[in-house]
Amino acid sequence: MNVLKITSNNFEQEVLKCDKPVLIDFYADWCGPCKMMSPIIDEIAEEKTGIIVGKVNIDEAQDLAVKYNVMSIPTIIIFKDGNIYKEFVGVTSKENILNELN
């Protein structure tokens, strides 16, 4: 499974209307901790079935960062049924994320 590029244009369809849990990584290309999380997000996308994994570049989708109160990055939000289920701010272990997806 590939990591989806989530934008302001496809957010509603890909995240809010999705019938599966959706893990979204809010990041920026210039963010060091985001670069540390990127391989973890990619691994989760490859290994975990039954979920959607996407990334939001906050420089390209500032409206989404504001809407979901993303004050520092990386911020990872798990959505279930269009609602925020769990949020992680900063570098987080793969195990912590997977525990919330089970």
N, C-alpha and C positions, 0 to 999 in steps of 0.2 A: 504494500500500500504506500502510496506517495503522500507527502505532506502537501496539503492544499495551500495555495496562496489566497488568503482571505483579504478582501478589500471592502471598502464601504459599499460597493455595488453588489457584491455577492454575499455579504454577511447574513442578511435576513434568510436567504434561501439555504445557504450551506450550514448555518449555525442554529438560528432560532427556529427554523421549520424542520430541522433534522429529527428523525425518530430514533437516532442513536445518540449515546453520549458523545460530546464534541470537546476535544482538548484544544485550546487555543493558546499559542505562545505569542505574547506581545513582546516585540523586540525591536532593536535598531541595529543597522549594520556597524555602527561605530562603537557599540557597547561590548566591552570585554567579557563581562559575566554572561551576556547573551550568547557569545561565541562558545562559552563553556557549556551552555545548556543545549546548544543546537544538536550535537551528536546524540544526546540523551533523547531529545524529542524525536529525532530520526529513528532511533532504535525502537522507541515505543510504537511509532507508526508502522514499523516493519513487523514487530513481534505480536502486538495486541490486535486481536480481531474483534469485530463488533463495535468499533469506535471510529470516529473520524478525527484526524489530527490536522490542524491548520496553523498557519503563522500569519500574524498581522504585523506589518512594518509600521511602527507608530509614526514615522516621518511621512509615510504615504497615506496613512489613515488616521490623522490626528483626531477626527471626530469620534472614532471608535474608542481611542484612548481616553478622551474626555468623558464619553458616555459611560464607560466602565471604570472610571476613576483610577486609571493606571497612572500612578504617581512616580513609580520607579520601575526599572526594567532589569532583568526579565520579570514579567508577571505572567503566570500561567493560570488560566481560568478553565475549569471544567464546567460545561453547560449540560444540563439534562432537561429535556422537554422545554427548551428555550429559556431556561432560567439558570442563574449561577448556582452551581452546586458546591464548588470548592475553589478556593483561590490560593495560589502560592506566589509570594513575592521574593525575588532574589534567587540565587542558585539553590536548587532543591534536588535531593537525590531521586534517582529513578524509582527506587523502592517506595518512597513517600507518594509519588505520583501514581504508581501502579496500585498501591493500597486503596487509593480513592476511586480507582476505575473498576475495582472488583465488586 
